[in-house]
Amino acid sequence: MGLTELWGTVLEHRGVLTEAGESDVRRDKQRVRRTWSRVRDTVPDPVLTSPGRCGIRADIERQVRDGEPPPALAAQQILDTDDQRPRVDC
């Protein structure tokens, strides 16, 4: 298989993913991972599992998957949540 055939296969696969909506799903998941990566680079895990941060986690992840806010702003919203209560599992 030459480069031209390989590239054609790549484009065909991309088209299949796009038509099935998989590209959007993958992009949404990537945005959520990027958000949490930015947060984890900034603070230790015990801070991330405070009740206040756990309480906003689902909402922020949903918003990021929907495209707004961008990961950097979502990460900042998580970091700005001031909560000194004991750690919980979220």
MODELLER restraints for C-alpha pairs under 7 A, 6 or more apart:
rsr = mdl.restraints
at = mdl.atoms
rsr.add(forms.Gaussian(group=physical.xy_distance, feature=features.Distance(at['CA:17:A'], at['CA:23:A']), mean=5.57, stdev=0.5))
rsr.add(forms.Gaussian(group=physical.xy_distance, feature=features.Distance(at['CA:28:A'], at['CA:65:A']), mean=4.40, stdev=0.5))
rsr.add(forms.Gaussian(group=physical.xy_distance, feature=features.Distance(at['CA:29:A'], at['CA:65:A']), mean=6.63, stdev=0.5))
rsr.add(forms.Gaussian(group=physical.xy_distance, feature=features.Distance(at['CA:31:A'], at['CA:64:A']), mean=6.38, stdev=0.5))
rsr.add(forms.Gaussian(group=physical.xy_distance, feature=features.Distance(at['CA:31:A'], at['CA:65:A']), mean=6.60, stdev=0.5))
rsr.add(forms.Gaussian(group=physical.xy_distance, feature=features.Distance(at['CA:31:A'], at['CA:71:A']), mean=5.95, stdev=0.5))
rsr.add(forms.Gaussian(group=physical.xy_distance, feature=features.Distance(at['CA:32:A'], at['CA:61:A']), mean=5.90, stdev=0.5))
rsr.add(forms.Gaussian(group=physical.xy_distance, feature=features.Distance(at['CA:32:A'], at['CA:64:A']), mean=6.08, stdev=0.5))
rsr.add(forms.Gaussian(group=physical.xy_distance, feature=features.Distance(at['CA:32:A'], at['CA:65:A']), mean=6.50, stdev=0.5))
rsr.add(forms.Gaussian(group=physical.xy_distance, feature=features.Distance(at['CA:32:A'], at['CA:71:A']), mean=6.89, stdev=0.5))
rsr.add(forms.Gaussian(group=physical.xy_distance, feature=features.Distance(at['CA:34:A'], at['CA:71:A']), mean=6.08, stdev=0.5))
rsr.add(forms.Gaussian(group=physical.xy_distance, feature=features.Distance(at['CA:35:A'], at['CA:71:A']), mean=4.36, stdev=0.5))
rsr.add(forms.Gaussian(group=physical.xy_distance, feature=features.Distance(at['CA:35:A'], at['CA:72:A']), mean=6.23, stdev=0.5))
rsr.add(forms.Gaussian(group=physical.xy_distance, feature=features.Distance(at['CA:35:A'], at['CA:74:A']), mean=6.32, stdev=0.5))
rsr.add(forms.Gaussian(group=physical.xy_distance, feature=features.Distance(at['CA:35:A'], at['CA:75:A']), mean=5.20, stdev=0.5))
rsr.add(forms.Gaussian(group=physical.xy_distance, feature=features.Distance(at['CA:36:A'], at['CA:75:A']), mean=6.64, stdev=0.5))
rsr.add(forms.Gaussian(group=physical.xy_distance, feature=features.Distance(at['CA:38:A'], at['CA:75:A']), mean=6.15, stdev=0.5))
rsr.add(forms.Gaussian(group=physical.xy_distance, feature=features.Distance(at['CA:39:A'], at['CA:75:A']), mean=5.37, stdev=0.5))
rsr.add(forms.Gaussian(group=physical.xy_distance, feature=features.Distance(at['CA:39:A'], at['CA:79:A']), mean=6.83, stdev=0.5))
rsr.add(forms.Gaussian(group=physical.xy_distance, feature=features.Distance(at['CA:46:A'], at['CA:87:A']), mean=6.30, stdev=0.5))
rsr.add(forms.Gaussian(group=physical.xy_distance, feature=features.Distance(at['CA:49:A'], at['CA:87:A']), mean=5.40, stdev=0.5))
rsr.add(forms.Gaussian(group=physical.xy_distance, feature=features.Distance(at['CA:49:A'], at['CA:88:A']), mean=5.62, stdev=0.5))
rsr.add(forms.Gaussian(group=physical.xy_distance, feature=features.Distance(at['CA:49:A'], at['CA:89:A']), mean=6.25, stdev=0.5))
rsr.add(forms.Gaussian(group=physical.xy_distance, feature=features.Distance(at['CA:49:A'], at['CA:90:A']), mean=6.38, stdev=0.5))
rsr.add(forms.Gaussian(group=physical.xy_distance, feature=features.Distance(at['CA:50:A'], at['CA:83:A']), mean=6.37, stdev=0.5))
rsr.add(forms.Gaussian(group=physical.xy_distance, feature=features.Distance(at['CA:50:A'], at['CA:85:A']), mean=6.26, stdev=0.5))
rsr.add(forms.Gaussian(group=physical.xy_distance, feature=features.Distance(at['CA:50:A'], at['CA:86:A']), mean=6.21, stdev=0.5))
rsr.add(forms.Gaussian(group=physical.xy_distance, feature=features.Distance(at['CA:50:A'], at['CA:87:A']), mean=4.69, stdev=0.5))
rsr.add(forms.Gaussian(group=physical.xy_distance, feature=features.Distance(at['CA:50:A'], at['CA:88:A']), mean=5.99, stdev=0.5))
rsr.add(forms.Gaussian(group=physical.xy_distance, feature=features.Distance(at['CA:51:A'], at['CA:85:A']), mean=6.62, stdev=0.5))
rsr.add(forms.Gaussian(group=physical.xy_distance, feature=features.Distance(at['CA:51:A'], at['CA:87:A']), mean=6.62, stdev=0.5))
rsr.add(forms.Gaussian(group=physical.xy_distance, feature=features.Distance(at['CA:51:A'], at['CA:88:A']), mean=6.10, stdev=0.5))
rsr.add(forms.Gaussian(group=physical.xy_distance, feature=features.Distance(at['CA:52:A'], at['CA:81:A']), mean=6.69, stdev=0.5))
rsr.add(forms.Gaussian(group=physical.xy_distance, feature=features.Distance(at['CA:52:A'], at['CA:83:A']), mean=5.57, stdev=0.5))
rsr.add(forms.Gaussian(group=physical.xy_distance, feature=features.Distance(at['CA:53:A'], at['CA:78:A']), mean=6.33, stdev=0.5))
rsr.add(forms.Gaussian(group=physical.xy_distance, feature=features.Distance(at['CA:53:A'], at['CA:81:A']), mean=6.34, stdev=0.5))
rsr.add(forms.Gaussian(group=physical.xy_distance, feature=features.Distance(at['CA:54:A'], at['CA:90:A']), mean=5.52, stdev=0.5))
rsr.add(forms.Gaussian(group=physical.xy_distance, feature=features.Distance(at['CA:60:A'], at['CA:74:A']), mean=6.57, stdev=0.5))
rsr.add(forms.Gaussian(group=physical.xy_distance, feature=features.Distance(at['CA:63:A'], at['CA:69:A']), mean=6.46, stdev=0.5))
rsr.add(forms.Gaussian(group=physical.xy_distance, feature=features.Distance(at['CA:64:A'], at['CA:70:A']), mean=6.34, stdev=0.5))
rsr.add(forms.Gaussian(group=physical.xy_distance, feature=features.Distance(at['CA:64:A'], at['CA:71:A']), mean=6.59, stdev=0.5))
